[in-house]
Amino acid sequence: MLRGPVTPVCRVDVPCDAGFSAWFDVLGLGDALMARFHSDSSGAFRVALAPGGYVVVPSDSAPLMRPGAQRKDVVVGRDGFTRVTLDFDTGIR
């Protein structure tokens, strides 16, 4: 889970994005709530879901630009946990 940019000016030697802690909803078909989770300060999270397609939506309190509008599609595979990196926009320009 990353958000960026985290500074108004990005430099080659300084990361322009960072992990963050926030609540998220996982939606299934018809936007049915399937799970809710919280990422840690580094952006790590783990959610047990059945294989299939989902949408991850940050809560309105997430430190992002228009968090509820930043929906991310995720496909969960059949074998074990699926590793994903979700990038969100902070709105810093």
C-alpha positions in Angstrom: 0.0 0.0 0.0 1.7 3.2 -1.2 0.6 6.8 -1.4 2.3 9.5 -3.4 3.6 11.9 -4.0 4.5 12.6 -0.4 6.5 15.8 -1.2 5.8 18.7 -3.7 9.0 18.1 -5.5 10.3 14.5 -6.2 14.1 14.0 -6.3 16.0 11.1 -7.7 17.7 10.2 -4.4 14.5 10.5 -2.2 11.4 8.2 -2.5 8.4 10.1 -3.8 5.9 7.6 -2.3 5.5 5.9 1.1 3.5 3.3 2.9 0.6 4.5 5.1 -1.8 3.3 7.7 -5.6 3.5 6.9 -8.8 1.5 6.9 -10.0 -0.1 3.6 -13.2 -1.8 2.4 -13.1 -4.8 0.1 -16.1 -4.9 -2.2 -17.4 -7.9 -4.2 -20.2 -8.1 -6.8 -22.7 -5.3 -6.7 -20.3 -3.4 -4.3 -21.2 -5.9 -1.5 -18.9 -5.5 1.5 -16.7 -8.6 1.7 -14.1 -7.5 4.2 -12.6 -4.5 6.0 -8.9 -4.2 6.9 -6.3 -1.8 8.3 -2.9 -1.4 6.8 0.1 -0.9 9.1 2.3 2.2 9.0 4.5 0.7 6.3 1.4 -0.1 4.2 1.4 -3.8 4.8 -1.8 -5.7 5.1 -3.2 -9.3 4.8 -6.8 -10.2 4.0 -8.2 -13.8 3.6 -10.6 -13.8 0.6 -11.9 -16.5 -1.7 -10.4 -16.5 -5.3 -12.0 -13.9 -7.5 -12.3 -10.3 -8.4 -12.6 -7.5 -5.8 -12.4 -3.7 -5.4 -10.4 -2.1 -2.6 -11.6 1.3 -1.4 -9.9 3.5 1.2 -11.9 5.0 4.0 -12.8 8.6 3.8 -10.3 9.3 6.7 -7.4 7.9 4.6 -4.6 10.6 4.0 -5.4 10.7 0.2 -7.0 13.0 -2.3 -10.7 11.9 -2.7 -10.1 8.5 -1.0 -13.5 7.0 -1.8 -13.0 7.7 -5.5 -9.7 5.8 -5.6 -11.1 2.3 -6.2 -8.5 -0.4 -7.0 -9.4 -3.6 -8.8 -7.7 -6.8 -7.4 -7.8 -10.4 -8.5 -7.2 -13.0 -5.8 -5.6 -16.2 -7.2 -6.4 -19.7 -6.2 -3.1 -20.7 -4.5 -2.3 -19.1 -1.1 -2.2 -15.4 -0.7 -1.9 -13.1 -3.7 0.7 -10.3 -3.4 -0.4 -6.9 -4.6 0.9 -3.3 -4.4 -1.8 -0.6 -4.4 -0.8 2.9 -5.3 -3.0 5.9 -4.2 -2.8 9.6 -5.0 -2.2 12.1 -2.3 -3.1 15.1 -4.5 0.2 16.9 -3.7 1.4 18.9 -6.7 
